[in-house]
Amino acid sequence: MTSKYYELAKFMHEVYEDKAKINKWETQKKCKVLFEDLPQENKDTMIAVAEQVYGYMEKRVDVYLT
């Protein structure tokens, strides 16, 4: 079972790569892979960012839902 932070990090990676392509932004070759295939350091960083984003949004969910 994967964590909610892992799932959010995976989603953010996929969206980032997709938007980079649409905006003609050239991302690093080693990052143009599935989240599962990223270098471990990249995955760890994205998961840490996702945890922070999740915490930020969780504290403000009432603001965004009203």
Beta strands, then each sheet from edge to edge (+ up, - down):
end
